Every structure is written in structure tokens, then in C-alpha cells.
Amino acid sequence: MKNHLRVLRAEAGWTQAQLAERLSVSRQAVNALEVDKHDPSLDLAYRISAVFGRPVEEIFENPHPPAARKTAG
């Protein structure tokens, strides 16, 4: 899942280890998220959202865009 985690972390001036501590995960977990090797659980996505004070949708890109609505006709 594409995300903006690395940019947000850099803007905050945090290392991967510092972000990991704030999220109660390992530094390796933060790295895996940043390089798209791992998708966060819903709980972790919301913790990340809270740490950065941004909605989940601003941090993670939806890999499943909404389908076009069909109209009756």
C-alpha cells in the first residue's frame, strides 16, 4: 500500500527508531511500511494517523478506488 510515511517522518524530524517508539513497533516494522513491504493493520494505521494528527486517507493511498456508480436507465 503506497503511503507518505517517510515524508511525514522526515518533516517531523524523527528517525525510524523514534517513530517506532511512538508507535510501539520495531524500527524494522517502520522501514517495512516505508518501502511498501508491509501493509499496516487497521489498528496500526489509526495509531500512525494519531501520531501525525492527520486522517488515515492523507497518509495511505487507497489501493481500491471506488467503482463507478451505475445509473438506472
Secondary structure in CASP SS format (residue, H / E / C, confidence):
PFRMAT SS
TARGET T0000
AUTHOR 0000-0000-0000
METHOD secondary structure of the structure
MODEL  1
M C 1.00
K C 1.00
N E 1.00
H C 1.00
L H 1.00
R H 1.00
V H 1.00
L H 1.00
R H 1.00
A H 1.00
E H 1.00
A H 1.00
G C 1.00
W C 1.00
T C 1.00
Q H 1.00
A H 1.00
Q H 1.00
L H 1.00
A H 1.00
E H 1.00
R H 1.00
L H 1.00
S C 1.00
V C 1.00
S C 1.00
R H 1.00
Q H 1.00
A H 1.00
V H 1.00
N H 1.00
A H 1.00
L H 1.00
E H 1.00
V C 1.00
D C 1.00
K C 1.00
H C 1.00
D C 1.00
P C 1.00
S C 1.00
L H 1.00
D H 1.00
L H 1.00
A H 1.00
Y H 1.00
R H 1.00
I H 1.00
S H 1.00
A H 1.00
V H 1.00
F H 1.00
G C 1.00
R C 1.00
P C 1.00
V H 1.00
E H 1.00
E H 1.00
I H 1.00
F E 1.00
E C 1.00
N C 1.00
P C 1.00
H C 1.00
P C 1.00
P C 1.00
A C 1.00
A C 1.00
R C 1.00
K C 1.00
T C 1.00
A C 1.00
G C 1.00
END
